[in-house]
Amino acid sequence: MEVELKELLHDLESLNQSLHDPSHRASLDKLRLRIEHLTSMERSGPARRLKVKDMSAEVVDSNPYSRLMALQRMGIVENYERIRDFSVAIVGIGGVGSVAAEMLTRCGIGRLLLYDYDKVELANMNRLFFRPEQAGMTKTDAAVQTLSDINPDVVLESYTLNITTVQGFETFMSSLKNKSFRPSKEGIGVDLVLSCVDNYEARMAVNQACNELSQTWMESGVSEDAVSGHIQLLVPGETACFACAPPLVVASGVDERTLKREGVCAASLPTTMGVVAGLLVQNTLKFLLKFGNVSPYLGYNSLKDYFPTMEMKPNPQCSNVACLERQQEYILAKPARDAALKAKMEAESLSVEEGPLHADNEWSISVLDDNELNSMDATSSDALPEGLVRELPSADEPQRMVPPDAPLVSIDDLEELRRQLDALNST
Ligand SMILES: [Zn+2]
C-alpha cells in the first residue's frame, strides 16, 4: 500500500511538471496533500503483535495466553498448550461458524481450515464477527483478515468453495487428509470437523466425508425462526450419523430443502447464534483438551431456556454405506476397547490420592472437591428455620430434566421425542 502511494505521488509530480496551464496546479496540490495524508495514516496504522514461540503461563499484561494457561493451574485442563497441536476444520463461515472460528483463534488453536463459497453482505450485519466494510469480500478471505490480526500464531487456511459440488468435495477431502501441519499425527490431517452450514445438502456432504475418513465431527444448527438451536457430536460407527437420523431440530421443522426459496428469508439473531457457537466451541475444547463431559447432543430452546440432551446410537439400517462399514469396525474393536477401559480404570484406582486438590495458590482461592460440596449441602444449605418451606430449588441443585438413571434414547424413541419437541414448539 505504502509503495503504491509513493508511486502515485511520483506520477502526480510528473503530471504537475508537464502541465502548462497553471490553473490546474491548485487541484493537483490538493491531491498531493491527500496522498501524503493517506501515507502517514498507513505508516501509523495498528501494529500487529509478533508470533510467540511458546505459550507462556507468566502472569503479565502483555501475555496473550496467561488467562488460558491459568486453566492448567486451576486444575481444569491438564496441558493447555496442546491446543497448538490441533487442527480444526470449520465448514460454513456464517453466523455460527465465524464466531466459532474467532473463539478458537482467541483460544490459540494450532490451525484452522475455513470453508465457505459465499460473500459477506450487509444483510449479515445483524450477526457477530463480519464488519460492514468487508461487504463484497468472500467470507473466508474476510475471516482470515480479521483472525490473523487477532492471533497471528494460528495457521489459517481459506477454502472458497462449495463442498456440495464434485470439485468442491474433492478439494474438501484432500485438504482434510493433508498432514503437512503435523506429519506425526495419527489418522487424517485434522482433529475435528465443525459443521456450521445452513442446509441439508452441505450437512450430508460433511457426513459423507467424515464417514469415509472415519473422522469425528460436530454438527450445529439454528432453527429458521432464530429461537432454537443444537449441537451434536458424531463419531462414525459409534454414534448416529447424519443419515442415520436427522437431528430433532431439523426433524421437527419444515423440510430444509424447501427453505431457500426465492424471496423467503429465514430469521436470525446474533444471540441464538452466539449461544450455539459458544456451546459448539465449549464442546470442542472439552473434546480436544480432554476435560469435563463432551455432550453427544445438546439442544437449546431460547423461548423456554430449555437445554435437552440425549445420545443417539447408529442405525444398523442406515442408508450411508460408509456409516455401515464404520459400525462394523466399531463392533469388531469392542474387545480391545473393553480391555483398554479396564486397564485405565485399574490404573486410576491405584493413583487416587486423598487430600486437598490444591494445597495453595497465589490467588488464595480454595477449591473444594465434589464430596465436600455435597456434605456442605446436606448440613448448611438444606437447613431452614423451623416452619419455612423451600419454594425454589436450591442453587447448588439444578433441576434435572431427565432422571439420572433414564435409559439412553434409541432410534425407536425418535418419533416420541419428535412429538415432544413439536408440542414444545407449538406452545
Ligand atoms: Zn448412519
Residues whose N, C-alpha, C, O or C-beta is under 5 A from the ligand:
A	BS01	ZN	C241 A243 C244 C318 N320 C323
